[in-house]
Amino acid sequence: MSTAVATAPRCGQMALVYGGLRLNLQVLESAAGFYIGTTHEDMPYSRESAEYWRKREAAEQALADGTWTQRDQP
């Protein structure tokens, strides 16, 4: 017997809606801190999370748990 587990989205919604690209979510860093976003051609492409985290580990945990807020506008 298997149990279905809800998972957080793995594709950046901002990148998809505003750029037409299906890009994987990942933790990125800026001067403001760590955030959940996407990259394209090895460059930051979209900031998906409303939040910034002071530590990479906290951002990675939020991404893994799905406990972050998706931005709805660029």
OpenMM code with the backbone's topology and positions (N, CA, C; nanometers):
from openmm import Vec3, app, unit

residues = "MET SER THR ALA VAL ALA THR ALA PRO ARG CYS GLY GLN MET ALA LEU VAL TYR GLY GLY LEU ARG LEU ASN LEU GLN VAL LEU GLU SER ALA ALA GLY PHE TYR ILE GLY THR THR HIS GLU ASP MET PRO TYR SER ARG GLU SER ALA GLU TYR TRP ARG LYS ARG GLU ALA ALA GLU GLN ALA LEU ALA ASP GLY THR TRP THR GLN ARG ASP GLN PRO".split()
positions = [
    Vec3(0.0846, -0.1179, 0.0000),
    Vec3(0.0000, 0.0000, 0.0000),
    Vec3(0.0889, 0.1239, 0.0000),
    Vec3(0.0673, 0.2143, -0.0916),
    Vec3(0.1471, 0.3368, -0.0976),
    Vec3(0.0637, 0.4553, -0.0526),
    Vec3(0.1308, 0.5547, -0.0023),
    Vec3(0.0643, 0.6756, 0.0440),
    Vec3(0.1075, 0.7918, -0.0429),
    Vec3(0.0126, 0.8636, -0.0947),
    Vec3(0.0436, 0.9820, -0.1760),
    Vec3(0.0817, 1.0957, -0.0832),
    Vec3(0.1863, 1.1654, -0.1173),
    Vec3(0.2319, 1.2794, -0.0386),
    Vec3(0.2235, 1.4036, -0.1249),
    Vec3(0.1581, 1.5048, -0.0727),
    Vec3(0.1510, 1.6328, -0.1452),
    Vec3(0.2896, 1.6938, -0.1485),
    Vec3(0.3292, 1.7417, -0.2622),
    Vec3(0.4601, 1.8045, -0.2749),
    Vec3(0.4445, 1.9482, -0.3200),
    Vec3(0.5398, 2.0282, -0.2829),
    Vec3(0.5406, 2.1686, -0.3230),
    Vec3(0.5696, 2.1768, -0.4725),
    Vec3(0.5238, 2.2827, -0.5382),
    Vec3(0.5536, 2.2992, -0.6806),
    Vec3(0.7050, 2.3004, -0.7029),
    Vec3(0.7496, 2.2407, -0.8095),
    Vec3(0.8925, 2.2358, -0.8405),
    Vec3(0.9274, 2.3273, -0.9571),
    Vec3(0.8264, 2.3920, -1.0136),
    Vec3(0.8458, 2.4787, -1.1287),
    Vec3(0.8130, 2.6221, -1.0880),
    Vec3(0.8951, 2.7166, -1.1289),
    Vec3(0.8715, 2.8564, -1.0960),
    Vec3(0.7499, 2.9122, -1.1687),
    Vec3(0.6514, 2.9562, -1.0939),
    Vec3(0.5291, 3.0098, -1.1532),
    Vec3(0.5522, 3.1448, -1.2214),
    Vec3(0.6358, 3.2296, -1.1618),
    Vec3(0.6658, 3.3593, -1.2238),
    Vec3(0.7373, 3.3376, -1.3577),
    Vec3(0.8326, 3.2473, -1.3585),
    Vec3(0.9068, 3.2174, -1.4811),
    Vec3(0.8130, 3.1636, -1.5885),
    Vec3(0.7183, 3.0808, -1.5487),
    Vec3(0.6251, 3.0219, -1.6435),
    Vec3(0.5246, 3.1241, -1.6950),
    Vec3(0.4622, 3.1977, -1.6041),
    Vec3(0.3574, 3.2928, -1.6435),
    Vec3(0.4142, 3.4117, -1.7205),
    Vec3(0.5228, 3.4694, -1.6704),
    Vec3(0.5749, 3.5921, -1.7310),
    Vec3(0.6854, 3.5698, -1.8339),
    Vec3(0.7478, 3.4521, -1.8309),
    Vec3(0.8556, 3.4273, -1.9261),
    Vec3(0.8320, 3.3094, -2.0176),
    Vec3(0.7264, 3.2314, -1.9878),
    Vec3(0.6960, 3.1163, -2.0713),
    Vec3(0.7942, 3.0015, -2.0572),
    Vec3(0.8730, 3.0034, -1.9496),
    Vec3(0.9734, 2.8987, -1.9292),
    Vec3(0.9397, 2.8146, -1.8079),
    Vec3(0.9518, 2.6832, -1.8215),
    Vec3(0.9308, 2.5910, -1.7101),
    Vec3(1.0690, 2.5629, -1.6493),
    Vec3(1.0978, 2.6324, -1.5382),
    Vec3(1.2292, 2.6240, -1.4751),
    Vec3(1.2157, 2.5705, -1.3330),
    Vec3(1.3099, 2.4867, -1.2922),
    Vec3(1.3079, 2.4282, -1.1584),
    Vec3(1.3353, 2.5320, -1.0514),
    Vec3(1.2662, 2.5169, -0.9399),
    Vec3(1.2900, 2.6030, -0.8245),
    Vec3(1.4196, 2.5641, -0.7563),
    Vec3(1.4881, 2.6640, -0.7030),
    Vec3(1.6109, 2.6403, -0.6274),
    Vec3(1.6352, 2.7567, -0.5332),
    Vec3(1.7258, 2.7369, -0.4406),
    Vec3(1.7621, 2.8442, -0.3482),
    Vec3(1.8737, 2.9255, -0.4122),
    Vec3(1.8530, 3.0563, -0.4158),
    Vec3(1.9502, 3.1495, -0.4735),
    Vec3(1.9856, 3.2546, -0.3696),
    Vec3(2.0934, 3.3272, -0.3944),
    Vec3(2.1390, 3.4290, -0.3000),
    Vec3(2.1497, 3.5644, -0.3677),
    Vec3(2.1091, 3.6675, -0.2950),
    Vec3(2.1258, 3.8058, -0.3400),
    Vec3(2.1774, 3.8870, -0.2220),
    Vec3(2.1966, 4.0147, -0.2428),
    Vec3(2.2423, 4.1020, -0.1338),
    Vec3(2.1407, 4.1053, -0.0191),
    Vec3(2.0136, 4.0804, -0.0497),
    Vec3(1.9075, 4.0835, 0.0531),
    Vec3(1.8989, 3.9550, 0.1333),
    Vec3(1.9609, 3.8477, 0.0853),
    Vec3(1.9571, 3.7184, 0.1544),
    Vec3(1.9283, 3.6064, 0.0561),
    Vec3(1.8850, 3.4933, 0.1101),
    Vec3(1.8535, 3.3765, 0.0284),
    Vec3(1.7058, 3.3776, -0.0066),
    Vec3(1.6744, 3.3338, -0.1269),
    Vec3(1.5362, 3.3313, -0.1726),
    Vec3(1.5146, 3.2104, -0.2621),
    Vec3(1.3892, 3.1802, -0.2897),
    Vec3(1.3544, 3.0718, -0.3806),
    Vec3(1.3266, 3.1346, -0.5159),
    Vec3(1.3951, 3.0827, -0.6167),
    Vec3(1.3809, 3.1386, -0.7499),
    Vec3(1.4212, 3.0392, -0.8559),
    Vec3(1.4474, 3.0906, -0.9736),
    Vec3(1.4884, 3.0070, -1.0863),
    Vec3(1.6091, 3.0704, -1.1546),
    Vec3(1.6769, 2.9892, -1.2317),
    Vec3(1.7858, 3.0386, -1.3158),
    Vec3(1.7616, 2.9933, -1.4593),
    Vec3(1.8211, 3.0677, -1.5514),
    Vec3(1.8149, 3.0337, -1.6931),
    Vec3(1.9497, 3.0707, -1.7525),
    Vec3(2.0113, 2.9750, -1.8200),
    Vec3(2.1438, 2.9942, -1.8784),
    Vec3(2.2429, 3.0437, -1.7734),
    Vec3(2.2391, 2.9798, -1.6567),
    Vec3(2.3311, 3.0059, -1.5444),
    Vec3(2.3203, 3.1468, -1.4857),
    Vec3(2.2079, 3.2125, -1.5072),
    Vec3(2.1839, 3.3454, -1.4503),
    Vec3(2.0516, 3.3430, -1.3749),
    Vec3(2.0412, 3.4220, -1.2652),
    Vec3(1.9113, 3.4316, -1.1972),
    Vec3(1.8052, 3.4780, -1.2967),
    Vec3(1.6874, 3.4144, -1.2910),
    Vec3(1.5812, 3.4476, -1.3852),
    Vec3(1.4585, 3.5053, -1.3148),
    Vec3(1.4119, 3.4373, -1.2102),
    Vec3(1.2935, 3.4876, -1.1402),
    Vec3(1.3075, 3.4668, -0.9898),
    Vec3(1.2544, 3.5622, -0.9150),
    Vec3(1.2412, 3.5452, -0.7696),
    Vec3(1.0990, 3.5005, -0.7470),
    Vec3(1.0830, 3.3820, -0.6945),
    Vec3(0.9512, 3.3222, -0.6759),
    Vec3(0.8971, 3.3440, -0.5351),
    Vec3(0.9845, 3.3460, -0.4361),
    Vec3(0.9383, 3.3593, -0.2973),
    Vec3(0.9227, 3.5054, -0.2577),
    Vec3(0.8205, 3.5315, -0.1777),
    Vec3(0.8032, 3.6648, -0.1202),
    Vec3(0.9064, 3.6875, -0.0102),
    Vec3(0.9479, 3.5796, 0.0519),
    Vec3(1.0405, 3.5880, 0.1653),
    Vec3(1.1871, 3.5866, 0.1213),
    Vec3(1.2685, 3.6418, 0.2098),
    Vec3(1.4135, 3.6231, 0.2059),
    Vec3(1.4505, 3.5585, 0.3382),
    Vec3(1.5540, 3.4730, 0.3357),
    Vec3(1.6027, 3.4089, 0.4582),
    Vec3(1.7475, 3.4480, 0.4794),
    Vec3(1.7863, 3.4572, 0.6055),
    Vec3(1.9240, 3.4946, 0.6389),
    Vec3(2.0209, 3.3792, 0.6164),
    Vec3(1.9698, 3.2558, 0.6280),
    Vec3(2.0555, 3.1380, 0.6135),
    Vec3(2.0053, 3.0485, 0.5012),
    Vec3(2.0997, 2.9956, 0.4240),
    Vec3(2.0668, 2.9052, 0.3132),
    Vec3(1.9849, 2.7862, 0.3625),
    Vec3(2.0225, 2.7315, 0.4762),
    Vec3(1.9552, 2.6132, 0.5289),
    Vec3(1.8064, 2.6392, 0.5525),
    Vec3(1.7723, 2.7578, 0.6003),
    Vec3(1.6320, 2.7920, 0.6254),
    Vec3(1.5544, 2.7999, 0.4939),
    Vec3(1.6149, 2.8573, 0.3918),
    Vec3(1.5499, 2.8660, 0.2608),
    Vec3(1.5339, 2.7272, 0.1994),
    Vec3(1.6352, 2.6433, 0.2135),
    Vec3(1.6269, 2.5066, 0.1616),
    Vec3(1.5167, 2.4283, 0.2315),
    Vec3(1.5035, 2.4486, 0.3623),
    Vec3(1.3985, 2.3792, 0.4379),
    Vec3(1.2603, 2.4265, 0.3937),
    Vec3(1.2445, 2.5571, 0.3745),
    Vec3(1.1163, 2.6115, 0.3277),
    Vec3(1.0806, 2.5552, 0.1904),
    Vec3(1.1784, 2.5449, 0.1017),
    Vec3(1.1543, 2.4886, -0.0306),
    Vec3(1.1138, 2.3423, -0.0197),
    Vec3(1.1849, 2.2668, 0.0629),
    Vec3(1.1551, 2.1241, 0.0789),
    Vec3(1.0173, 2.1013, 0.1401),
    Vec3(0.9814, 2.1848, 0.2379),
    Vec3(0.8538, 2.1693, 0.3091),
    Vec3(0.7360, 2.2341, 0.2376),
    Vec3(0.7653, 2.3246, 0.1450),
    Vec3(0.6579, 2.4003, 0.0805),
    Vec3(0.6030, 2.5100, 0.1707),
    Vec3(0.6852, 2.5555, 0.2666),
    Vec3(0.6399, 2.6567, 0.3632),
    Vec3(0.6919, 2.7945, 0.3264),
    Vec3(0.6690, 2.8337, 0.2033),
    Vec3(0.7083, 2.9659, 0.1558),
    Vec3(0.5921, 3.0243, 0.0772),
    Vec3(0.5975, 3.1535, 0.0535),
    Vec3(0.4888, 3.2235, -0.0133),
    Vec3(0.5270, 3.2542, -0.1583),
    Vec3(0.4462, 3.2052, -0.2505),
    Vec3(0.4675, 3.2309, -0.3928),
    Vec3(0.4304, 3.3750, -0.4253),
    Vec3(0.5221, 3.4484, -0.4880),
    Vec3(0.4905, 3.5829, -0.5365),
    Vec3(0.3917, 3.5707, -0.6515),
    Vec3(0.3035, 3.6702, -0.6661),
    Vec3(0.2081, 3.6651, -0.7761),
    Vec3(0.2319, 3.7755, -0.8793),
    Vec3(0.3300, 3.8627, -0.8538),
    Vec3(0.3660, 3.9662, -0.9505),
    Vec3(0.5164, 3.9854, -0.9492),
    Vec3(0.5719, 4.0213, -1.0646),
    Vec3(0.7175, 4.0456, -1.0708),
    Vec3(0.7587, 4.1674, -0.9908),
] * unit.nanometer
topology = app.Topology()
chain = topology.addChain("A")
for resn in residues:
    res = topology.addResidue(resn, chain)
    for name in ("N", "CA", "C"):
        topology.addAtom(name, app.Element.getBySymbol(name[0]), res)
